[in-house]
Amino acid sequence: MKVDYEVLGKNIAALVEGETDTVALMATIACEVHSSDARFDWTGFYRVVEPELMKIGPYQGGHGCLVIPFSRGVCGAAARTGQVQLVPDVEVFEGHIACASSTRSELVLPVWNGKRQLLGVFDLDSNLPDAFTPKDANALEQILKDSFLHAK
């Protein structure tokens, strides 16, 4: 099952309309995205809680790492650089943090509010190698931009 991003985007927009609470937005988006495609084995957020440090936020799937510094892993790289990380094989990503040994590929997107403040990152893990495409990254980036525009 491949996700229909147009439908997913409209569904999320309807669900989060008028919402400004970051955690409520994260919980809703994690749930909707996770259930939209069988490739998504772990779907969730890491929230910026201190300079250079993130803690786990709302997610779907097995347990995740509780704390991730900006200096480590794919999530840290997305937060540190402010750029989407599309990793077809986590085994070759230097400094990858294995929160789940079954993860083979990963897509991590920085999450910004309308004031261009980094709120955290949105992390998608798959047990399949090379599971994510630039289309996934672009569509999810737009959904996040639209959803978190007024987040506090």
Buried (B, 14 or more C-beta within 10 A) or exposed (E): EEBEBEEBBEBBEEBBEEBEEBEBBBBBBBBBBBEBBEBBBBBBBBBBEEEEBBBBBBBBBEEBBEEBBBEBBBBBBBBBEEEBBBBBEBEEBEEBBEBBEEBBBBBBBBBBBEEEEBBBBBBBBBBBEEBBEEEBBEBBBEBBBEBBEEBE
